[in-house]
């Protein structure tokens, strides 16, 4: 085991890898006469001045090129969307938090002349500089889960809570005290050397490591992703011919480091010898680009349409609707989402389907095999079953912070139900949504009252406080039988206060820092750190929209940090004003919202969808996904030859199977 130990001297600094740089933008030419006034107003060569920010999509551009006399919107589409939907101001705030100009791919800006583009970019740069000076923004690249966990003594949800995530089902008993071999950064050798470290604290995939020999000294503790390519089981160096070198800070403490390691590691646990292989295998996803699927139509919830898998990142799919020629009409969801199905699913159960104008498959496109999709539990509909008109309580997929009074509008085959939210339905039923009978996001009448959850009554219902008995009598309807609902509660392992990474279903492109704030059986209340409680979401404990701390780093997805205080303050005041206005504007009218993402297989559950006040999924038509780094290759490290048995490591050394 210790054949790799090497006490060679340190005389040269080792090189460190640098982070991948973001796309560079050419600097402004010095000849461009742009005059800055308090960082906001600019003058252009043609003598016209002023910049404007679209109040709908957040695009920054030349004021004179904006729509309407008030110059509040970048296009007719944004103007109409704003007036009809009264979109929440948080959209702009969230886009600004990402650290990327929200105008990068906005269609209106693309149509502006070069001078306008340069001016818009100049304003964006000035805004970033102002934020840096006042420390009002936390850049995505500057957020560290380790510092966030340490400074606030937070606890992260364990990887075993997320069965759909990499290593979720084979994490084993990796815990504090497990020893690993990692690069030794406290040295100045010309070659890369390693040393043994122990896990001091676990936070999802991330582990706080301490080099052996430091005992209670935490000065060189560091956070590292356990599934990273530089983490190896004890014995890997010996098998790979890599040197084990003690850190320079403690090199003087012992003269016989081999004896020290034997004493420290006897009886200790380490990673399984095939850990790296398991990580690689768990990150192989069956969905591939160019596959055709049926997916919910984001403009009409009640129907599906054909979409093409454009990319797969960590099991999340970017789907482009088949009729989208420029590939901008997209839809984000997880591969286990109940919103995607094999071609022909809608016809088989009697679900509405939008036929494509494309008469034949494009070259290279092929139907995704049916076995890849989420499976639902078989149900017996021959006896007492759900019927049209029955009342129940359901998570509104277009407002995940609310559990609402709902009605079964249609019973489909294979246990599927079309459900509408009372008081908020479109006259043509275009906003009915499909839940399976076993979904953990529909509940019997009285569920909220029993569990002390606020039930959202039908919009415009005057007899408050809401009473189910009176409402059923007034509507001349009955409650769905309690015995028909899913009562299974898995031992999920979540606790209140745990940290995790969660999809913000109001902007489902984004994965954010989040906290579990309440648990009701299998139902979790997810709060996005730094944001108002009104953005909280009820999701199922098995939702594939929840991930362990470190998932974004592992998969190459971009993590959104907690909102900075200034964004929260501005978002809070504006959203409260708009919320009050909306409550008056939308009384008696249908609500509208945005895009959903689904649940895990086995129990096809809720349709977590985005927030706002739309009754469609088209709210982010003008938005584009954030930039992603190239997905790291998940292969076993070079020259890795795992020992055949743990006995080759050290007598008594155990593996965390």
HURA-V394831 format. One record per backbone hydrogen bond with DSSP energy under -0.5 kcal/mol. CO is the residue of the C=O (numbers start at 1). NH is the residue of the N-H. If there is no record, write none. Layout:
BEGIN
CO,NH
CO,NH
END
This chain:
BEGIN
1,4
2,5
4,244
9,11
29,32
31,33
32,34
33,35
34,36
37,40
37,41
41,37
42,50
44,47
48,44
50,63
52,61
54,58
59,54
61,52
62,65
63,66
67,73
68,71
72,55
73,67
75,79
76,80
77,81
78,82
79,83
80,84
81,85
82,86
88,91
89,92
89,93
90,94
91,95
92,96
93,97
94,98
95,100
96,99
101,104
103,106
106,110
107,111
108,111
109,112
113,117
114,118
115,119
116,120
117,121
118,122
119,123
120,124
121,125
122,126
123,127
124,128
125,129
126,130
127,131
128,132
129,133
130,134
131,135
131,136
131,137
137,139
139,142
139,143
140,143
144,148
145,149
146,150
147,151
148,152
149,153
149,154
150,153
155,499
158,161
159,162
161,163
162,165
165,168
167,170
171,174
175,178
178,199
179,234
179,271
180,182
180,197
181,232
182,195
183,185
185,187
186,248
187,14
188,12
193,184
194,245
195,182
196,212
197,180
198,200
198,210
199,177
201,208
203,206
205,226
206,203
207,209
207,224
208,200
208,201
209,222
210,198
211,214
214,217
216,218
218,221
222,209
224,207
224,226
225,228
228,231
230,232
232,181
233,236
235,239
236,240
237,241
237,242
243,194
243,245
244,6
247,250
247,251
248,251
250,253
255,257
256,260
257,261
258,262
259,263
260,264
261,265
262,266
265,268
268,654
269,179
270,656
272,275
274,278
275,279
276,280
277,281
278,282
279,283
280,283
281,284
283,285
288,291
290,366
291,309
292,368
293,307
294,341
295,305
296,298
297,300
298,617
298,618
300,297
300,303
302,352
303,297
304,354
305,295
306,322
307,293
308,310
308,320
309,290
311,318
313,316
315,335
316,313
317,319
317,333
318,310
318,311
319,321
319,331
320,308
321,324
323,325
324,327
328,330
329,321
331,319
333,317
334,337
337,340
339,296
341,294
342,345
344,348
345,349
346,350
346,351
349,413
352,304
353,355
357,359
362,365
366,292
369,372
370,373
375,602
379,381
387,390
390,408
391,480
392,406
393,443
394,404
395,397
396,399
399,396
399,402
400,538
402,396
402,404
403,456
404,394
405,422
406,392
407,409
407,420
408,389
410,412
410,418
412,415
413,416
415,437
416,412
417,419
417,435
418,409
418,410
419,433
420,407
420,422
421,424
422,459
424,591
426,429
429,432
430,302
433,419
433,435
435,417
436,439
439,442
441,395
443,393
444,447
446,450
447,451
448,453
449,452
454,403
455,457
456,405
458,461
462,464
467,471
468,472
469,473
470,474
471,475
472,476
472,477
473,476
478,391
481,484
482,485
485,487
490,492
495,498
497,155
498,516
499,157
500,514
501,547
502,512
503,505
504,507
507,510
510,504
511,560
512,502
513,529
514,500
515,517
515,527
516,497
518,525
519,521
520,522
520,523
522,541
523,520
524,526
524,539
525,517
525,518
525,527
526,537
527,515
527,529
528,531
529,563
532,535
533,536
537,526
537,539
539,524
540,543
543,546
545,503
547,501
548,551
549,205
549,206
550,554
551,555
552,556
552,557
556,629
558,511
559,561
560,513
564,568
565,569
566,570
567,571
568,572
569,573
570,574
571,575
572,576
573,577
574,578
575,579
576,580
577,581
578,582
579,583
580,584
581,585
582,586
584,587
586,589
592,615
593,616
595,610
597,608
601,603
602,604
606,608
608,597
609,400
610,594
613,592
613,593
614,592
617,620
618,621
620,623
633,635
637,640
639,641
645,648
646,649
646,650
650,653
651,267
654,270
655,657
END
